[in-house]
Amino acid sequence: MKNSQLYKGSLNTIIMKLLEEKGRMYGYEITQKVKEITKGELNITEGALYPA
């Protein structure tokens, strides 16, 4: 399994963990942090973020 597929399957978990650690975050801030954490392998858009 490619890392990007693994990250996509874990998107909700990644978002929840970020919010737990950082508290409130803006959508853009979350997308940038996810990109940083995954070393650029998962570049999510707001369209994918907000339903999650």
C-alpha positions as CSV (number, residue, x, y, z in Angstrom):
1,M,0.0,0.0,0.0
2,K,1.3,3.4,-0.9
3,N,1.8,5.9,1.9
4,S,-0.7,8.4,0.3
5,Q,-3.4,5.7,0.4
6,L,-2.6,5.0,4.0
7,Y,-2.8,8.7,4.9
8,K,-6.1,9.2,3.1
9,G,-7.6,6.3,5.1
10,S,-6.3,8.0,8.2
11,L,-7.4,11.5,7.4
12,N,-10.0,11.8,10.1
13,T,-7.6,10.4,12.7
14,I,-4.9,12.8,11.7
15,I,-7.3,15.8,11.9
16,M,-8.6,14.8,15.3
17,K,-5.1,14.3,16.6
18,L,-4.1,17.8,15.4
19,L,-7.1,19.4,17.0
20,E,-6.5,17.5,20.2
21,E,-2.9,18.8,20.3
22,K,-3.4,22.3,19.1
23,G,-6.9,23.2,20.0
24,R,-8.8,25.3,17.5
25,M,-7.3,25.5,14.0
26,Y,-8.4,27.1,10.8
27,G,-8.9,24.9,7.8
28,Y,-5.9,26.3,6.0
29,E,-3.8,25.7,9.0
30,I,-4.9,22.1,9.2
31,T,-4.2,21.5,5.5
32,Q,-0.7,22.9,5.9
33,K,0.1,20.9,9.0
34,V,-1.1,17.7,7.4
35,K,1.1,18.4,4.4
36,E,4.1,19.0,6.8
37,I,3.4,15.9,8.8
38,T,3.1,13.6,5.8
39,K,6.2,15.2,4.2
40,G,4.1,16.4,1.2
41,E,2.6,13.0,0.4
42,L,-0.9,14.0,1.4
43,N,-1.9,17.4,0.1
44,I,-5.6,17.8,1.1
45,T,-7.9,20.6,-0.1
46,E,-10.5,22.4,1.9
47,G,-13.1,20.4,-0.1
48,A,-11.7,17.2,1.4
49,L,-11.1,18.6,4.8
50,Y,-14.5,20.0,5.7
51,P,-16.5,16.8,5.1
52,A,-14.0,15.0,7.3
